[in-house]
Amino acid sequence: MAPTLPVIEEITESKAKPQRNWRVILYNDNVHKADDVVLWLQKATGCSLQCAEMVMLTAHNTGRAVCFEGEKEDCQKVARYLRGQGLQVEVDDF
């Protein structure tokens, strides 16, 4: 009797591909105070004061900045909160 070989699980396309990444893009805002935008970024994303200030300044100087990256659902939550504060944001995959 010949020895049986172990079954090797076939790698399918879905297992080989990494999960899609998503991001929240914050657009420049000339209506709200910079300090308010920084606070809202901290609350929405959990980032540090320094990080939130950098995102706010980048959006102010270049017109937009990535303020959060993660799973689609998490990005949608962040975007929903920031939109609720009156900020313009977009959820994008890359």
N, CA, C and O atoms as a CHARMM CRD file, in Angstrom:
* protein
*
  376
    1    1 MET  N      0.84600  -1.16600   0.00000 PROA 1      0.00000
    2    1 MET  CA     0.00000   0.00000   0.00000 PROA 1      0.00000
    3    1 MET  C      0.89800   1.23800   0.00000 PROA 1      0.00000
    4    1 MET  O      1.82100   1.34500   0.80700 PROA 1      0.00000
    5    2 ALA  N      0.62000   2.16200  -0.90500 PROA 2      0.00000
    6    2 ALA  CA     1.42500   3.37400  -1.03600 PROA 2      0.00000
    7    2 ALA  C      1.03800   4.36100   0.05800 PROA 2      0.00000
    8    2 ALA  O     -0.13400   4.44400   0.42400 PROA 2      0.00000
    9    3 PRO  N      2.00200   5.11000   0.58500 PROA 3      0.00000
   10    3 PRO  CA     1.68000   6.10100   1.61800 PROA 3      0.00000
   11    3 PRO  C      0.81300   7.21500   1.02100 PROA 3      0.00000
   12    3 PRO  O      0.96500   7.58100  -0.14500 PROA 3      0.00000
   13    4 THR  N     -0.07900   7.73200   1.82700 PROA 4      0.00000
   14    4 THR  CA    -0.92900   8.82900   1.35300 PROA 4      0.00000
   15    4 THR  C     -0.24100  10.15000   1.64100 PROA 4      0.00000
   16    4 THR  O      0.34600  10.34400   2.70600 PROA 4      0.00000
   17    5 LEU  N     -0.32000  11.02300   0.71100 PROA 5      0.00000
   18    5 LEU  CA     0.28300  12.33300   0.85600 PROA 5      0.00000
   19    5 LEU  C     -0.72000  13.28600   1.48900 PROA 5      0.00000
   20    5 LEU  O     -1.92000  13.18400   1.23600 PROA 5      0.00000
   21    6 PRO  N     -0.24400  14.19500   2.29600 PROA 6      0.00000
   22    6 PRO  CA    -1.16400  15.15700   2.89600 PROA 6      0.00000
   23    6 PRO  C     -1.77900  16.05800   1.82200 PROA 6      0.00000
   24    6 PRO  O     -1.14600  16.35600   0.81000 PROA 6      0.00000
   25    7 VAL  N     -2.99100  16.47700   2.05300 PROA 7      0.00000
   26    7 VAL  CA    -3.66500  17.36600   1.12100 PROA 7      0.00000
   27    7 VAL  C     -3.17000  18.77800   1.38000 PROA 7      0.00000
   28    7 VAL  O     -3.23200  19.27600   2.50400 PROA 7      0.00000
   29    8 ILE  N     -2.68500  19.40700   0.34200 PROA 8      0.00000
   30    8 ILE  CA    -2.21600  20.78200   0.45300 PROA 8      0.00000
   31    8 ILE  C     -3.34400  21.68500  -0.02500 PROA 8      0.00000
   32    8 ILE  O     -3.86400  21.54300  -1.13100 PROA 8      0.00000
   33    9 GLU  N     -3.69900  22.61400   0.84800 PROA 9      0.00000
   34    9 GLU  CA    -4.79800  23.51900   0.51700 PROA 9      0.00000
   35    9 GLU  C     -4.39900  24.40200  -0.65700 PROA 9      0.00000
   36    9 GLU  O     -3.32500  25.00300  -0.66900 PROA 9      0.00000
   37   10 GLU  N     -5.27600  24.46500  -1.62800 PROA 10     0.00000
   38   10 GLU  CA    -5.02700  25.28200  -2.80900 PROA 10     0.00000
   39   10 GLU  C     -5.21900  26.75600  -2.46200 PROA 10     0.00000
   40   10 GLU  O     -6.18400  27.13300  -1.79800 PROA 10     0.00000
   41   11 ILE  N     -4.29800  27.56400  -2.91600 PROA 11     0.00000
   42   11 ILE  CA    -4.41500  29.00300  -2.66900 PROA 11     0.00000
   43   11 ILE  C     -5.28200  29.58900  -3.76100 PROA 11     0.00000
   44   11 ILE  O     -4.93700  29.53800  -4.94100 PROA 11     0.00000
   45   12 THR  N     -6.39500  30.13800  -3.36200 PROA 12     0.00000
   46   12 THR  CA    -7.29900  30.75700  -4.32300 PROA 12     0.00000
   47   12 THR  C     -6.95800  32.23200  -4.46700 PROA 12     0.00000
   48   12 THR  O     -6.19200  32.78800  -3.67900 PROA 12     0.00000
   49   13 GLU  N     -7.52500  32.83900  -5.46100 PROA 13     0.00000
   50   13 GLU  CA    -7.25000  34.25500  -5.71200 PROA 13     0.00000
   51   13 GLU  C     -7.63300  35.11000  -4.51900 PROA 13     0.00000
   52   13 GLU  O     -6.91200  36.04800  -4.18100 PROA 13     0.00000
   53   14 SER  N     -8.75800  34.80700  -3.87000 PROA 14     0.00000
   54   14 SER  CA    -9.20400  35.61900  -2.74300 PROA 14     0.00000
   55   14 SER  C     -8.25600  35.49600  -1.55600 PROA 14     0.00000
   56   14 SER  O     -8.10500  36.44900  -0.79200 PROA 14     0.00000
   57   15 LYS  N     -7.62200  34.35500  -1.38700 PROA 15     0.00000
   58   15 LYS  CA    -6.68100  34.19900  -0.28300 PROA 15     0.00000
   59   15 LYS  C     -5.35200  34.86400  -0.60400 PROA 15     0.00000
   60   15 LYS  O     -4.66300  35.34000   0.29900 PROA 15     0.00000
   61   16 ALA  N     -4.98600  34.90100  -1.87100 PROA 16     0.00000
   62   16 ALA  CA    -3.70400  35.45200  -2.26100 PROA 16     0.00000
   63   16 ALA  C     -3.71900  36.97700  -2.25700 PROA 16     0.00000
   64   16 ALA  O     -2.68900  37.60200  -2.00400 PROA 16     0.00000
   65   17 LYS  N     -4.86000  37.57600  -2.53200 PROA 17     0.00000
   66   17 LYS  CA    -4.94000  39.03900  -2.58900 PROA 17     0.00000
   67   17 LYS  C     -5.05500  39.61400  -1.18900 PROA 17     0.00000
   68   17 LYS  O     -5.82100  39.10600  -0.37000 PROA 17     0.00000
   69   18 PRO  N     -4.31300  40.65400  -0.91200 PROA 18     0.00000
   70   18 PRO  CA    -4.49500  41.32300   0.37400 PROA 18     0.00000
   71   18 PRO  C     -5.82700  42.07000   0.37700 PROA 18     0.00000
   72   18 PRO  O     -6.38000  42.39100  -0.67500 PROA 18     0.00000
   73   19 GLN  N     -6.32000  42.33400   1.56100 PROA 19     0.00000
   74   19 GLN  CA    -7.57200  43.06100   1.69900 PROA 19     0.00000
   75   19 GLN  C     -7.39900  44.46700   1.14200 PROA 19     0.00000
   76   19 GLN  O     -6.34100  45.07800   1.29200 PROA 19     0.00000
   77   20 ARG  N     -8.44400  44.97300   0.50100 PROA 20     0.00000
   78   20 ARG  CA    -8.37500  46.32600  -0.05200 PROA 20     0.00000
   79   20 ARG  C     -8.26400  47.33300   1.07300 PROA 20     0.00000
   80   20 ARG  O     -8.87100  47.18300   2.13400 PROA 20     0.00000
   81   21 ASN  N     -7.48600  48.34800   0.82100 PROA 21     0.00000
   82   21 ASN  CA    -7.30800  49.41500   1.79200 PROA 21     0.00000
   83   21 ASN  C     -8.20100  50.58900   1.42100 PROA 21     0.00000
   84   21 ASN  O     -8.44900  50.85100   0.24400 PROA 21     0.00000
   85   22 TRP  N     -8.66900  51.27600   2.42200 PROA 22     0.00000
   86   22 TRP  CA    -9.53900  52.43100   2.24300 PROA 22     0.00000
   87   22 TRP  C     -8.94900  53.61000   2.98300 PROA 22     0.00000
   88   22 TRP  O     -8.16400  53.44000   3.91600 PROA 22     0.00000
   89   23 ARG  N     -9.32900  54.81200   2.56500 PROA 23     0.00000
   90   23 ARG  CA    -8.83100  56.00800   3.22300 PROA 23     0.00000
   91   23 ARG  C     -9.90600  57.09200   3.20700 PROA 23     0.00000
   92   23 ARG  O    -10.81500  57.09000   2.37800 PROA 23     0.00000
   93   24 VAL  N     -9.76500  58.01300   4.15200 PROA 24     0.00000
   94   24 VAL  CA   -10.64500  59.17100   4.23400 PROA 24     0.00000
   95   24 VAL  C     -9.80800  60.38200   3.84300 PROA 24     0.00000
   96   24 VAL  O     -8.74800  60.63300   4.41600 PROA 24     0.00000
   97   25 ILE  N    -10.29300  61.11600   2.87300 PROA 25     0.00000
   98   25 ILE  CA    -9.60700  62.31000   2.40400 PROA 25     0.00000
   99   25 ILE  C    -10.37000  63.52900   2.91200 PROA 25     0.00000
  100   25 ILE  O    -11.57100  63.66700   2.67600 PROA 25     0.00000
  101   26 LEU  N     -9.66500  64.40100   3.60500 PROA 26     0.00000
  102   26 LEU  CA   -10.21600  65.64800   4.13200 PROA 26     0.00000
  103   26 LEU  C     -9.86700  66.76400   3.15900 PROA 26     0.00000
  104   26 LEU  O     -8.71600  66.90000   2.74500 PROA 26     0.00000
  105   27 TYR  N    -10.86700  67.55900   2.79600 PROA 27     0.00000
  106   27 TYR  CA   -10.64300  68.69500   1.89600 PROA 27     0.00000
  107   27 TYR  C    -10.51200  69.98100   2.69800 PROA 27     0.00000
  108   27 TYR  O    -11.01900  70.09400   3.81400 PROA 27     0.00000
  109   28 ASN  N     -9.81600  70.95100   2.10100 PROA 28     0.00000
  110   28 ASN  CA    -9.59700  72.23200   2.75800 PROA 28     0.00000
  111   28 ASN  C    -10.93100  72.85400   3.16100 PROA 28     0.00000
  112   28 ASN  O    -11.93200  72.73800   2.45300 PROA 28     0.00000
  113   29 ASP  N    -10.91900  73.50900   4.30200 PROA 29     0.00000
  114   29 ASP  CA   -12.12300  74.12200   4.84700 PROA 29     0.00000
  115   29 ASP  C    -11.78100  75.54000   5.28100 PROA 29     0.00000
  116   29 ASP  O    -10.93900  75.74500   6.15600 PROA 29     0.00000
  117   30 ASN  N    -12.43200  76.50600   4.67100 PROA 30     0.00000
  118   30 ASN  CA   -12.19500  77.90700   5.03200 PROA 30     0.00000
  119   30 ASN  C    -13.29600  78.46200   5.92600 PROA 30     0.00000
  120   30 ASN  O    -13.35000  79.66900   6.16200 PROA 30     0.00000
  121   31 VAL  N    -14.16900  77.60100   6.42300 PROA 31     0.00000
  122   31 VAL  CA   -15.30400  78.03300   7.23100 PROA 31     0.00000
  123   31 VAL  C    -15.03600  77.84300   8.71700 PROA 31     0.00000
  124   31 VAL  O    -15.29600  78.74100   9.51800 PROA 31     0.00000
  125   32 HSD  N    -14.51400  76.67500   9.08600 PROA 32     0.00000
  126   32 HSD  CA   -14.32400  76.32600  10.49000 PROA 32     0.00000
  127   32 HSD  C    -12.95000  76.75700  10.99500 PROA 32     0.00000
  128   32 HSD  O    -12.00300  76.90600  10.22300 PROA 32     0.00000
  129   33 LYS  N    -12.86800  76.95000  12.29300 PROA 33     0.00000
  130   33 LYS  CA   -11.59700  77.29500  12.92400 PROA 33     0.00000
  131   33 LYS  C    -10.65300  76.10100  12.84300 PROA 33     0.00000
  132   33 LYS  O    -11.07500  74.94900  12.95100 PROA 33     0.00000
  133   34 ALA  N     -9.38600  76.39000  12.65600 PROA 34     0.00000
  134   34 ALA  CA    -8.37700  75.33400  12.56300 PROA 34     0.00000
  135   34 ALA  C     -8.36900  74.47500  13.82200 PROA 34     0.00000
  136   34 ALA  O     -8.23800  73.25400  13.73500 PROA 34     0.00000
  137   35 ASP  N     -8.50800  75.09900  14.99300 PROA 35     0.00000
  138   35 ASP  CA    -8.51200  74.33600  16.25700 PROA 35     0.00000
  139   35 ASP  C     -9.67900  73.36000  16.31700 PROA 35     0.00000
  140   35 ASP  O     -9.54200  72.25700  16.84600 PROA 35     0.00000
  141   36 ASP  N    -10.83200  73.76500  15.77300 PROA 36     0.00000
  142   36 ASP  CA   -11.99200  72.87400  15.76200 PROA 36     0.00000
  143   36 ASP  C    -11.73600  71.67000  14.85200 PROA 36     0.00000
  144   36 ASP  O    -12.04600  70.53400  15.21000 PROA 36     0.00000
  145   37 VAL  N    -11.17100  71.92800  13.68200 PROA 37     0.00000
  146   37 VAL  CA   -10.87800  70.83500  12.74600 PROA 37     0.00000
  147   37 VAL  C     -9.90000  69.85000  13.38200 PROA 37     0.00000
  148   37 VAL  O    -10.07200  68.63700  13.25900 PROA 37     0.00000
  149   38 VAL  N     -8.89000  70.35900  14.05100 PROA 38     0.00000
  150   38 VAL  CA    -7.90900  69.49500  14.72100 PROA 38     0.00000
  151   38 VAL  C     -8.59900  68.63600  15.78200 PROA 38     0.00000
  152   38 VAL  O     -8.35500  67.43200  15.86100 PROA 38     0.00000
  153   39 LEU  N     -9.44700  69.24300  16.58400 PROA 39     0.00000
  154   39 LEU  CA   -10.17000  68.49900  17.61400 PROA 39     0.00000
  155   39 LEU  C    -11.05100  67.41600  17.00500 PROA 39     0.00000
  156   39 LEU  O    -11.07400  66.28600  17.49300 PROA 39     0.00000
  157   40 TRP  N    -11.76900  67.75200  15.95200 PROA 40     0.00000
  158   40 TRP  CA   -12.65400  66.77000  15.30300 PROA 40     0.00000
  159   40 TRP  C    -11.86300  65.62600  14.68900 PROA 40     0.00000
  160   40 TRP  O    -12.29700  64.47500  14.73000 PROA 40     0.00000
  161   41 LEU  N    -10.69600  65.94000  14.11800 PROA 41     0.00000
  162   41 LEU  CA    -9.84800  64.87500  13.57600 PROA 41     0.00000
  163   41 LEU  C     -9.39200  63.93400  14.67900 PROA 41     0.00000
  164   41 LEU  O     -9.37500  62.71800  14.49400 PROA 41     0.00000
  165   42 GLN  N     -9.01900  64.49600  15.83400 PROA 42     0.00000
  166   42 GLN  CA    -8.61000  63.65300  16.95900 PROA 42     0.00000
  167   42 GLN  C     -9.75900  62.76400  17.42200 PROA 42     0.00000
  168   42 GLN  O     -9.56900  61.57100  17.66000 PROA 42     0.00000
  169   43 LYS  N    -10.94100  63.34200  17.54800 PROA 43     0.00000
  170   43 LYS  CA   -12.09600  62.56300  18.01200 PROA 43     0.00000
  171   43 LYS  C    -12.47200  61.48100  17.00900 PROA 43     0.00000
  172   43 LYS  O    -12.79600  60.35800  17.39500 PROA 43     0.00000
  173   44 ALA  N    -12.43200  61.81200  15.73700 PROA 44     0.00000
  174   44 ALA  CA   -12.86000  60.86900  14.70100 PROA 44     0.00000
  175   44 ALA  C    -11.87900  59.73400  14.49100 PROA 44     0.00000
  176   44 ALA  O    -12.27900  58.59400  14.25600 PROA 44     0.00000
  177   45 THR  N    -10.58500  60.04500  14.57500 PROA 45     0.00000
  178   45 THR  CA    -9.57700  59.05600  14.20400 PROA 45     0.00000
  179   45 THR  C     -8.78700  58.49900  15.37600 PROA 45     0.00000
  180   45 THR  O     -8.17400  57.43700  15.26500 PROA 45     0.00000
  181   46 GLY  N     -8.79800  59.21300  16.50500 PROA 46     0.00000
  182   46 GLY  CA    -7.99900  58.77200  17.64500 PROA 46     0.00000
  183   46 GLY  C     -6.52800  59.13300  17.50400 PROA 46     0.00000
  184   46 GLY  O     -5.69600  58.61700  18.24900 PROA 46     0.00000
  185   47 CYS  N     -6.19300  60.00700  16.56300 PROA 47     0.00000
  186   47 CYS  CA    -4.78800  60.36900  16.35500 PROA 47     0.00000
  187   47 CYS  C     -4.33500  61.41100  17.38000 PROA 47     0.00000
  188   47 CYS  O     -5.14600  61.99100  18.10100 PROA 47     0.00000
  189   48 SER  N     -3.05000  61.62700  17.42300 PROA 48     0.00000
  190   48 SER  CA    -2.47500  62.58400  18.36100 PROA 48     0.00000
  191   48 SER  C     -2.74000  64.01900  17.90400 PROA 48     0.00000
  192   48 SER  O     -3.14000  64.25700  16.76400 PROA 48     0.00000
  193   49 LEU  N     -2.51400  64.95800  18.80400 PROA 49     0.00000
  194   49 LEU  CA    -2.65500  66.37300  18.47700 PROA 49     0.00000
  195   49 LEU  C     -1.72000  66.74400  17.33300 PROA 49     0.00000
  196   49 LEU  O     -2.12400  67.43400  16.39700 PROA 49     0.00000
  197   50 GLN  N     -0.49200  66.29600  17.40600 PROA 50     0.00000
  198   50 GLN  CA     0.50300  66.60800  16.38000 PROA 50     0.00000
  199   50 GLN  C      0.07000  66.07100  15.01100 PROA 50     0.00000
  200   50 GLN  O      0.19700  66.76700  14.00500 PROA 50     0.00000
  201   51 CYS  N     -0.43200  64.85200  14.97300 PROA 51     0.00000
  202   51 CYS  CA    -0.88800  64.25200  13.72000 PROA 51     0.00000
  203   51 CYS  C     -2.08100  65.02100  13.15900 PROA 51     0.00000
  204   51 CYS  O     -2.12300  65.31100  11.96300 PROA 51     0.00000
  205   52 ALA  N     -3.04500  65.35000  14.00800 PROA 52     0.00000
  206   52 ALA  CA    -4.23400  66.07700  13.56900 PROA 52     0.00000
  207   52 ALA  C     -3.86400  67.45500  13.02900 PROA 52     0.00000
  208   52 ALA  O     -4.43500  67.91000  12.03800 PROA 52     0.00000
  209   53 GLU  N     -2.90800  68.11800  13.68100 PROA 53     0.00000
  210   53 GLU  CA    -2.45500  69.43000  13.20000 PROA 53     0.00000
  211   53 GLU  C     -1.79300  69.30700  11.83500 PROA 53     0.00000
  212   53 GLU  O     -2.00200  70.15100  10.96400 PROA 53     0.00000
  213   54 MET  N     -0.99800  68.26200  11.64600 PROA 54     0.00000
  214   54 MET  CA    -0.31600  68.06200  10.37100 PROA 54     0.00000
  215   54 MET  C     -1.33000  67.79800   9.25200 PROA 54     0.00000
  216   54 MET  O     -1.18900  68.33200   8.15200 PROA 54     0.00000
  217   55 VAL  N     -2.34100  66.98400   9.52700 PROA 55     0.00000
  218   55 VAL  CA    -3.37800  66.70400   8.53300 PROA 55     0.00000
  219   55 VAL  C     -4.12700  67.98200   8.17700 PROA 55     0.00000
  220   55 VAL  O     -4.35600  68.26500   7.00100 PROA 55     0.00000
  221   56 MET  N     -4.50800  68.75400   9.19600 PROA 56     0.00000
  222   56 MET  CA    -5.23600  69.99800   8.96000 PROA 56     0.00000
  223   56 MET  C     -4.40000  70.96200   8.12000 PROA 56     0.00000
  224   56 MET  O     -4.91300  71.56900   7.17900 PROA 56     0.00000
  225   57 LEU  N     -3.11500  71.10700   8.45300 PROA 57     0.00000
  226   57 LEU  CA    -2.24400  72.01500   7.70200 PROA 57     0.00000
  227   57 LEU  C     -2.02000  71.53700   6.27200 PROA 57     0.00000
  228   57 LEU  O     -1.97300  72.35000   5.34900 PROA 57     0.00000
  229   58 THR  N     -1.88200  70.24700   6.08300 PROA 58     0.00000
  230   58 THR  CA    -1.71200  69.69600   4.74000 PROA 58     0.00000
  231   58 THR  C     -2.94200  69.97600   3.89500 PROA 58     0.00000
  232   58 THR  O     -2.82500  70.39700   2.74400 PROA 58     0.00000
  233   59 ALA  N     -4.12100  69.74600   4.45900 PROA 59     0.00000
  234   59 ALA  CA    -5.36300  70.02600   3.72900 PROA 59     0.00000
  235   59 ALA  C     -5.46900  71.51200   3.42000 PROA 59     0.00000
  236   59 ALA  O     -5.89000  71.89300   2.32800 PROA 59     0.00000
  237   60 HSD  N     -5.09000  72.34800   4.37200 PROA 60     0.00000
  238   60 HSD  CA    -5.16200  73.79500   4.18000 PROA 60     0.00000
  239   60 HSD  C     -4.20700  74.25600   3.07700 PROA 60     0.00000
  240   60 HSD  O     -4.56600  75.09300   2.24800 PROA 60     0.00000
  241   61 ASN  N     -2.99500  73.71100   3.07100 PROA 61     0.00000
  242   61 ASN  CA    -1.96900  74.16300   2.13500 PROA 61     0.00000
  243   61 ASN  C     -2.06200  73.53600   0.74600 PROA 61     0.00000
  244   61 ASN  O     -1.69600  74.17000  -0.24400 PROA 61     0.00000
  245   62 THR  N     -2.54900  72.29500   0.66500 PROA 62     0.00000
  246   62 THR  CA    -2.57500  71.60300  -0.63000 PROA 62     0.00000
  247   62 THR  C     -3.98400  71.35900  -1.15200 PROA 62     0.00000
  248   62 THR  O     -4.15700  70.95000  -2.30000 PROA 62     0.00000
  249   63 GLY  N     -4.98400  71.60300  -0.32700 PROA 63     0.00000
  250   63 GLY  CA    -6.36400  71.39700  -0.76700 PROA 63     0.00000
  251   63 GLY  C     -6.98700  70.11900  -0.26000 PROA 63     0.00000
  252   63 GLY  O     -8.21000  69.98900  -0.22100 PROA 63     0.00000
  253   64 ARG  N     -6.14700  69.17000   0.13200 PROA 64     0.00000
  254   64 ARG  CA    -6.68000  67.91100   0.67600 PROA 64     0.00000
  255   64 ARG  C     -5.57900  67.14000   1.37900 PROA 64     0.00000
  256   64 ARG  O     -4.39000  67.37200   1.15600 PROA 64     0.00000
  257   65 ALA  N     -6.00600  66.20600   2.24500 PROA 65     0.00000
  258   65 ALA  CA    -5.04900  65.37100   2.96900 PROA 65     0.00000
  259   65 ALA  C     -5.73700  64.07700   3.39000 PROA 65     0.00000
  260   65 ALA  O     -6.93000  64.06600   3.69200 PROA 65     0.00000
  261   66 VAL  N     -4.98200  63.00400   3.40600 PROA 66     0.00000
  262   66 VAL  CA    -5.49800  61.73600   3.92700 PROA 66     0.00000
  263   66 VAL  C     -5.49000  61.84500   5.44200 PROA 66     0.00000
  264   66 VAL  O     -4.44800  62.09300   6.05000 PROA 66     0.00000
  265   67 CYS  N     -6.65800  61.65900   6.05100 PROA 67     0.00000
  266   67 CYS  CA    -6.72700  61.78900   7.50700 PROA 67     0.00000
  267   67 CYS  C     -6.92000  60.45200   8.20900 PROA 67     0.00000
  268   67 CYS  O     -6.77300  60.37500   9.42900 PROA 67     0.00000
  269   68 PHE  N     -7.25200  59.38300   7.45500 PROA 68     0.00000
  270   68 PHE  CA    -7.45800  58.08300   8.08700 PROA 68     0.00000
  271   68 PHE  C     -7.34900  57.00200   7.02400 PROA 68     0.00000
  272   68 PHE  O     -7.77500  57.20000   5.88500 PROA 68     0.00000
  273   69 GLU  N     -6.78100  55.86100   7.39100 PROA 69     0.00000
  274   69 GLU  CA    -6.72800  54.68400   6.52900 PROA 69     0.00000
  275   69 GLU  C     -7.15500  53.46800   7.32900 PROA 69     0.00000
  276   69 GLU  O     -6.83800  53.35300   8.51300 PROA 69     0.00000
  277   70 GLY  N     -7.87900  52.55600   6.68100 PROA 70     0.00000
  278   70 GLY  CA    -8.30000  51.34400   7.36700 PROA 70     0.00000
  279   70 GLY  C     -9.34700  50.58000   6.58700 PROA 70     0.00000
  280   70 GLY  O     -9.45900  50.71700   5.36900 PROA 70     0.00000
  281   71 GLU  N    -10.11100  49.77900   7.29900 PROA 71     0.00000
  282   71 GLU  CA   -11.19600  49.01400   6.69000 PROA 71     0.00000
  283   71 GLU  C    -12.29800  49.96800   6.23700 PROA 71     0.00000
  284   71 GLU  O    -12.44900  51.06300   6.77900 PROA 71     0.00000
  285   72 LYS  N    -13.05400  49.54300   5.25000 PROA 72     0.00000
  286   72 LYS  CA   -14.09700  50.39000   4.67000 PROA 72     0.00000
  287   72 LYS  C    -15.08400  50.89100   5.72300 PROA 72     0.00000
  288   72 LYS  O    -15.42200  52.07400   5.74000 PROA 72     0.00000
  289   73 GLU  N    -15.54200  50.01200   6.59000 PROA 73     0.00000
  290   73 GLU  CA   -16.53400  50.38300   7.60200 PROA 73     0.00000
  291   73 GLU  C    -15.97800  51.42900   8.56400 PROA 73     0.00000
  292   73 GLU  O    -16.68400  52.36400   8.94300 PROA 73     0.00000
  293   74 ASP  N    -14.71800  51.27400   8.95900 PROA 74     0.00000
  294   74 ASP  CA   -14.09200  52.24500   9.85600 PROA 74     0.00000
  295   74 ASP  C    -13.95500  53.59900   9.16700 PROA 74     0.00000
  296   74 ASP  O    -14.19400  54.63900   9.78100 PROA 74     0.00000
  297   75 CYS  N    -13.57300  53.58600   7.90400 PROA 75     0.00000
  298   75 CYS  CA   -13.45800  54.83700   7.15300 PROA 75     0.00000
  299   75 CYS  C    -14.81300  55.52500   7.01400 PROA 75     0.00000
  300   75 CYS  O    -14.90500  56.74900   7.09700 PROA 75     0.00000
  301   76 GLN  N    -15.84800  54.74500   6.80500 PROA 76     0.00000
  302   76 GLN  CA   -17.18300  55.32600   6.68000 PROA 76     0.00000
  303   76 GLN  C    -17.62900  55.97100   7.98900 PROA 76     0.00000
  304   76 GLN  O    -18.29700  57.00500   7.97000 PROA 76     0.00000
  305   77 LYS  N    -17.26700  55.37300   9.12600 PROA 77     0.00000
  306   77 LYS  CA   -17.60300  55.95700  10.43100 PROA 77     0.00000
  307   77 LYS  C    -16.88400  57.28400  10.63600 PROA 77     0.00000
  308   77 LYS  O    -17.48300  58.26600  11.07500 PROA 77     0.00000
  309   78 VAL  N    -15.59700  57.30500  10.31400 PROA 78     0.00000
  310   78 VAL  CA   -14.81500  58.53500  10.44300 PROA 78     0.00000
  311   78 VAL  C    -15.40400  59.61700   9.54200 PROA 78     0.00000
  312   78 VAL  O    -15.59100  60.75500   9.97200 PROA 78     0.00000
  313   79 ALA  N    -15.69100  59.26300   8.30600 PROA 79     0.00000
  314   79 ALA  CA   -16.24300  60.23100   7.35600 PROA 79     0.00000
  315   79 ALA  C    -17.60400  60.75100   7.81800 PROA 79     0.00000
  316   79 ALA  O    -17.88500  61.94300   7.69600 PROA 79     0.00000
  317   80 ARG  N    -18.43800  59.87400   8.34100 PROA 80     0.00000
  318   80 ARG  CA   -19.76400  60.27400   8.82500 PROA 80     0.00000
  319   80 ARG  C    -19.64600  61.29800   9.96000 PROA 80     0.00000
  320   80 ARG  O    -20.38300  62.28300   9.99400 PROA 80     0.00000
  321   81 TYR  N    -18.72200  61.05900  10.88000 PROA 81     0.00000
  322   81 TYR  CA   -18.52500  61.98900  11.98300 PROA 81     0.00000
  323   81 TYR  C    -18.04400  63.34700  11.46700 PROA 81     0.00000
  324   81 TYR  O    -18.58000  64.38700  11.84900 PROA 81     0.00000
  325   82 LEU  N    -17.03700  63.33200  10.60500 PROA 82     0.00000
  326   82 LEU  CA   -16.48300  64.59100  10.10300 PROA 82     0.00000
  327   82 LEU  C    -17.49900  65.35700   9.26000 PROA 82     0.00000
  328   82 LEU  O    -17.56700  66.58400   9.32900 PROA 82     0.00000
  329   83 ARG  N    -18.28500  64.63800   8.46700 PROA 83     0.00000
  330   83 ARG  CA   -19.35600  65.30300   7.70700 PROA 83     0.00000
  331   83 ARG  C    -20.38500  65.91900   8.64400 PROA 83     0.00000
  332   83 ARG  O    -20.93300  66.98300   8.35800 PROA 83     0.00000
  333   84 GLY  N    -20.64400  65.26000   9.74800 PROA 84     0.00000
  334   84 GLY  CA   -21.58700  65.77300  10.73600 PROA 84     0.00000
  335   84 GLY  C    -21.11800  67.08300  11.35700 PROA 84     0.00000
  336   84 GLY  O    -21.92200  67.86000  11.87100 PROA 84     0.00000
  337   85 GLN  N    -19.81000  67.32000  11.30600 PROA 85     0.00000
  338   85 GLN  CA   -19.25300  68.57000  11.82100 PROA 85     0.00000
  339   85 GLN  C    -19.21800  69.64600  10.72900 PROA 85     0.00000
  340   85 GLN  O    -18.83800  70.78900  10.98400 PROA 85     0.00000
  341   86 GLY  N    -19.61500  69.27000   9.52500 PROA 86     0.00000
  342   86 GLY  CA   -19.64200  70.22600   8.42200 PROA 86     0.00000
  343   86 GLY  C    -18.41300  70.22400   7.54500 PROA 86     0.00000
  344   86 GLY  O    -18.23000  71.13400   6.73700 PROA 86     0.00000
  345   87 LEU  N    -17.55900  69.20800   7.69000 PROA 87     0.00000
  346   87 LEU  CA   -16.35000  69.12500   6.88000 PROA 87     0.00000
  347   87 LEU  C    -16.62800  68.31900   5.61600 PROA 87     0.00000
  348   87 LEU  O    -17.50200  67.45200   5.60100 PROA 87     0.00000
  349   88 GLN  N    -15.87300  68.61600   4.55300 PROA 88     0.00000
  350   88 GLN  CA   -15.99800  67.86500   3.30800 PROA 88     0.00000
  351   88 GLN  C    -14.95500  66.77900   3.29300 PROA 88     0.00000
  352   88 GLN  O    -13.75600  67.05000   3.36800 PROA 88     0.00000
  353   89 VAL  N    -15.41700  65.53700   3.19400 PROA 89     0.00000
  354   89 VAL  CA   -14.51500  64.38600   3.15100 PROA 89     0.00000
  355   89 VAL  C    -14.99300  63.40000   2.08600 PROA 89     0.00000
  356   89 VAL  O    -16.13200  63.45200   1.62200 PROA 89     0.00000
  357   90 GLU  N    -14.09100  62.51100   1.72100 PROA 90     0.00000
  358   90 GLU  CA   -14.39900  61.47900   0.73500 PROA 90     0.00000
  359   90 GLU  C    -13.77300  60.17200   1.20300 PROA 90     0.00000
  360   90 GLU  O    -12.64900  60.16800   1.70500 PROA 90     0.00000
  361   91 VAL  N    -14.49500  59.05800   1.04200 PROA 91     0.00000
  362   91 VAL  CA   -13.94600  57.73200   1.32800 PROA 91     0.00000
  363   91 VAL  C    -13.52100  57.13900  -0.01500 PROA 91     0.00000
  364   91 VAL  O    -14.30600  57.08300  -0.96200 PROA 91     0.00000
  365   92 ASP  N    -12.27300  56.70000  -0.07600 PROA 92     0.00000
  366   92 ASP  CA   -11.68300  56.25400  -1.31800 PROA 92     0.00000
  367   92 ASP  C    -10.92300  54.95400  -1.08000 PROA 92     0.00000
  368   92 ASP  O    -10.35400  54.75200  -0.00700 PROA 92     0.00000
  369   93 ASP  N    -10.91300  54.07100  -2.08000 PROA 93     0.00000
  370   93 ASP  CA   -10.09600  52.86000  -1.95400 PROA 93     0.00000
  371   93 ASP  C     -8.85300  53.01900  -2.81600 PROA 93     0.00000
  372   93 ASP  O     -8.85800  53.71900  -3.82900 PROA 93     0.00000
  373   94 PHE  N     -7.79500  52.35300  -2.38900 PROA 94     0.00000
  374   94 PHE  CA    -6.54400  52.42400  -3.14500 PROA 94     0.00000
  375   94 PHE  C     -5.85200  51.10100  -3.12800 PROA 94     0.00000
  376   94 PHE  O     -4.77800  50.95800  -3.71200 PROA 94     0.00000
